Amino acid sequence: MDALTITNLTKKFGDKTVLDKLNLSVPKHSIFGFVGKNGAGKTTTMKTVLGLLKPDEGRITVAGERVVYGQTKTNRHIGYLPDVPEFYSYMTPYEYLAFCGKISEIPAKDLKSRCCGLLELVGLKNEKHRIKGFSRGMKQRLGIAQALLNRPKLLICDEPTSALDPVGRKEILDILLLAKEQTTILFSTHILSDVERICTDAAFLDKGTIVLQGSVSGMRNLNSSKKYVLELADRKDTEKIMQAFTGLTLNQNHELVFREESGLLFSILHFIAEQKIPVQKLEHMEIPLEDLFLEVTKP
């Protein structure tokens, strides 16, 4: 059973169709990248999963239970981190988590250990300052701790790294990798490098419809290239190979780039061996997910 299943989800605002028969399956204990341009329908999807928006059509289940608009029953399975989390700024991180725990009726005997464990997970265990002095990245980390407080079966993060610097982004991604041991993670993003770094699965959303979905490794295989990059020790040898073969180009690093067709790779390797040409590098080019996303979402 998947942690989240969405079937034929449709949502309109007036004459505009924001979600158009959207289908999505998020496997248990996956880190699932929900990828789309701004305005593609990511946030609308998440709000519908949370029961905050009423769908025009379709069905959503979380941990096997159907989501019903206006009811919060299924939200006991969900932890949610908005793109800009808000806190009581006069509290410390521990005070805030303890306050949330009491509201959630977490037993007092478990609350302290759970708060301390989560603060350690997000790197705030020894932070005694008030939240009002926190950076954006620190607030995102505290938001993850709060979202995990109820031990949810599904953690939803809406653009968790979009406004962070490179260090802050790395910290959040590392925390999500650790949190995968506790829950299933769905996070929306338009940063494809984040997806490539930590996601096990992903879906590309365009104009309210899923245009590609599957494991990240499967997408890489789908997107595999027959291009190769060859770097030689001597530029004279580079020119010699370009004269001997057609279909080769030079990139900005003065490396030879070519597509493997009709045995060209083996012909070049045979030529190199015969001529005793020193090779610095020969590698297969893997086209990034960003290029695949642009390909499947182009007008």
N, C-alpha and C positions, 0 to 999 in steps of 0.2 A: 504494500500500500504506500502510495506517495504521501509526502507531508502536505502537499498542496496540489489540488487538481482544479483546473478551470476549464469549463466546457461551453463553447459557443457564447461567450460573454459579449454582450452588446450594450453600449451606453451612448445615448445621444444627449446633447445639450441644444435644445431648439432644433434647427435644421442641420446642425453639425454632428456627424457620427464620429465620436472619439475612439470608441472600441467597436470593432466590426467582427463579430463571431470569433473572438479570441479563444484559442485553445492553448493550455499550458500545463505541464506536469513537472513538479519539482520533487526529485527523489529524496528519500530520507538521508540525512547526514551528508548532504551535498552542500557545496557552496555554489549557489546558482546566480550567475550574472544576468540581470534583466537589462538588456542594452537597447537604447534608442535615443534618437535626437530629442532635443527639447521640444515638447509638444506632441510627442509620439503617443502618449497615453499611459506612461509608466505610473505616474502618481495617481491617476484616475483608477487604474487597476488595483493599486495597493489600498486605496480608500474603499474600494468595493469589497476587497477581501476582508477588510476590517469591519464591514457592515455599516460604513458611514455614508455610502452612496447606494441608491437603489438601482440595480441593473434593469434595463428594458427587457433583456432576454438572458438566458444562460443559467449555469449552475456552478457553484463554488463549494468545494469541500476542503476543510482543514483537519488533518488527522482523522479523516473518515467521517467527520460531522459536517452537515450542510450549513453554510453561512446564510443567515436570514437578516435582511436589512432591518435596522433599528433594534436588533437584539445583540447582546454582547456575550452570549453563551460560548461561542467558539473562540472568543478573544482570550479565554483562559489558557488557550494553547499557544498564544502569540505574544511575542515581545516586539515592540515597535520603536525604531529610532528615526525621528523625522530629520530632514536635512538641516534644520536649525533648532536643536533641542533647547527648551527653556527650563530654568531651575529657580529655586528660592536662593537668591544670591548671597543671603546672609548666613547660609548654612555651610558647614564643611562637607566634604564628600561622604564621610561616614554618617553624619547627621541626616543628610538627605536620603541616603539609602535606607537607613533605619526608619525614617519617617514613611517612605514608600512601603516598606515592609509591614509596618503597623497597619497602614491603610489596607494592604492586601491580606491582612490577617495571617501573616506568617507567624507560626508559634515563636514565642519569645526565646525558648531554649535553642532554636535553630537560627534565629535572626542574626545574632552577632557573628557567628562563624560564617554564615552565608555572605554577609556584607564584607567581612574581612577577606574572604576568599575571592570575591569578585573584584574588590579594589586591588588585590594583588595581581589578578589576571590582567587588569587594564593599566597597571603601573602607577596606581594612586594610593597604595596602602599607607605610605608614610606622609601623605600630603595633608597638612593640618590647616592650610590657609582656607579662607572663605572662597566660595565659588565665584564671587564677583571679580576676583582677580585672575581668573583662569583664562588661558588662551583658548582659541577656537578648537584646537586639537585636544586639549585637556577636557573641554566640555563634551566633545564627541566621545572620548574614552569613558567619561562618567555616564554618558547617555547609553553606551553599550552595557555597562554594568547594571544600570537601572532596568534596561530591557531584558536582561537575563535573570533578574531577581526572582521571578516566579518559575524559573526552570522551564521556559517555553519549549514546545516542540518545533516551533517555527519562529526564527528571528528575521524580521523585515527591516531593512535599512534603506532609507531613501537618500540616494546620492551622498553617502557618508564621507567621501573623500574629495568632493568637487571643489571646496573652497580652502583646502589645506595646502601648505607648502610641502615639498618633497619629503621632508623628515616626518611631518605630521601624517602624510599619506601612508608612509611605510609603517608607522606605529599602528595605525588603524588596521591595515591589511594584516599585519602580524597578529594582532589581537583576534581578528576574524578567523584566521587559521587555527588559533588555539581554541576558539569557541566552537569550532566544528566538532570537537569531541563531545560537546554537550547538546548540540541542537542542529537543526537544518537552517541554513542561512540563505535568504533571498535578498540580494541587494541590487538596486537600480543604479545605473551609471551610464555615462557616455564616454568614460575613459577606458579604452580597449586594453591598454597595457595592464590595468588593474585586473581585468578579467583573465588575461593570459597568465598573470602571475599567480593567482590563488584559486581560480574557479575550477571546479570539476565539470560543471555543466553550464550552459548558457542558452539564451533565446534572444533573437534579434527582433525588435518591434519596429514596425514602420506603418504609419498611418492607421494605427489601431489594430493591426493584424500581425501575427507572428509569421515572419518570412523565413526563418531558419531556427531550428532548435535541436539540441543534442549535446553530447559530451564535447568538451573542449578538445580532447585528443582526436575525436572523430572529425571535428571541424578542421583541425590542422591537416588531417589526412585528406579531407575533401579539398582543402586548399593547397595541397602539396604542389610544388612547382617542379618543372623539369629544367629549371635554370641552374647553372653552376657558375662559381666564381673561381678563377685561376690567377694566382699571383706568382710571378717568377722572380728570381733573384736579380736578373739582369734585364734591363729594358730593351736591349738589343734582341734578346731572345723573344720578348713579347712581340716585337715588330716582325721577327722571323715567323712566328706562328700565325700572325695576322695575314702575312703574305701567303702562307701555305693553305689556309682554310678560310672559307667564307662564312658569314653569319655571326662573326664575333664583334663585340664592341668593347670599348674602354670606358670604365667608370671614372669618377673623380679621383680615385686612389690609384689610378693607372693599373687596375686589375682587369683581366679579360673576363667578360660576361658572355655566356652563350647558352642556348637552349639545346638540350639533348634530343637530337632527331637523327634518324637513320645511322645510328652508331657513331655520331660525331665525337662523343666523349672518348670512346675507345680508340678512335683514329688519332685524336690529339695525344692521348697517353702513349700510344705506340710511337708517335713522332717524337715525343719528349724522351722516351727511352732510347730510341735510335740515335738521337742527337746528343744524348747525355746532358739534357738541360736541367739545371737545378731548380727545384720547385719550392716555393715558400709556403704556398697554401692552395688547397683545392677543397672547396666545400659546396655542399648542396644548399641552394637558397630556399629558405622557408618563408613564404609570404605571410606577413603578420595578419592577425584577425581584422585589423582596421581596414585592410584592403578588401577582405572578404565582405565585411559589413558594407563598405561603400559600393561593392559590386551588387549585392542583393537588395540594396535600398535605393539604387539610382533611379531617377525618374523614368 
